[in-house]
Amino acid sequence: MAGKEHAIDFRGVTKSYMLGTTRVDALRGIDLIVERGDSVSIMGPSGSGKSTLLHIMGCLDVPSTGKYYLDGIDVTTLSSDALAKVRAKKIGFVFQFFYLIPSLNAVENVMLPMVFDSIAEDARWKKAVALLDKVGLKERMYHKPSELSGGERQRVAIARALSQDPTVLLADEPTGNLDSAVGAEIIKLFHKLHHEEGITLVTVTHDPQIAHYADRVLFIKDGLITKVTKGTEHEKMVAMLRKEITFEEATGVKAGEEKKLLKVLEKKKKR
């Protein structure tokens, strides 16, 4: 068993699959350690192996060879059922397109994962409300996804991802479906949770600025990690969260600008 301080531990991980008669080597030997409480961004061009790495990291797929330890558990030895249980408990997912249940309101969407974990209804409710409060959306808890803005829907998705107290919060292009101002607010929230709650954060993104708010940035190409750098904007984000600099100084987006933009968009929808 790997050290428990390692949230993620990849050892010589490869992944190959057949595309017709052609063998594709999506990952060609990945060694990677993410400690508990780290913030890491992953960047790479289309076809680099980034999505495959993400799927294995999130226990949606398994390596062809090599070992993957998630919070000390060798997930490469698990059955599909056992893998699903580990995924549900250890990984919180936040995706580009939110994937909220349209017929459920915000608090019900956050409660949903806890239903499958046999948590009592009153405990589910209390925790869901607390999580929505944590992401700044308690006052919108009875609104359905269609009644929420894109940024608000992503906040609900983040609260839902935290409902099982995951080891890793895995964000796949979390701002890709949002305008830049709202996206900046969402990234600020991710790093606030990381900074204040000690959540291990892994973000997959095409946006260099968003990537560099993390402590480390991994660059992947042709199935290999080709470079690891320190996030150039990380210290600015930490300083902002400590209130040493303003949000505008850290992100280039004026405070409140995202709200003004949402009002303009809402007016256009009504026309």
Secondary structure, 3 states (H helix, E strand, C coil): CCCCCEEEEEEEEEEEEEECCEEEEEEEEEEEEEECCCEEEEECCCCCCHHHHHHHHCCCCCCCEEEEEECCEEHHHCCHHHHHHHHHHHEEEECCCCCCCCCCCHHHHHHHHHHCCCCCHHHHHHHHHHHHHHCCCHHHCCCCHHHCCHHHHHHHHHHHHCCCCCCEEEEECCCCCCCHHHHHHHHHHHHHHHHHHCCEEEEECCCHHHHCCCCEEEEEECCEEEEEEECCCHHHHHHHHCCCCCHHHHHCCCCCHHHHHHHHHHHHHHC
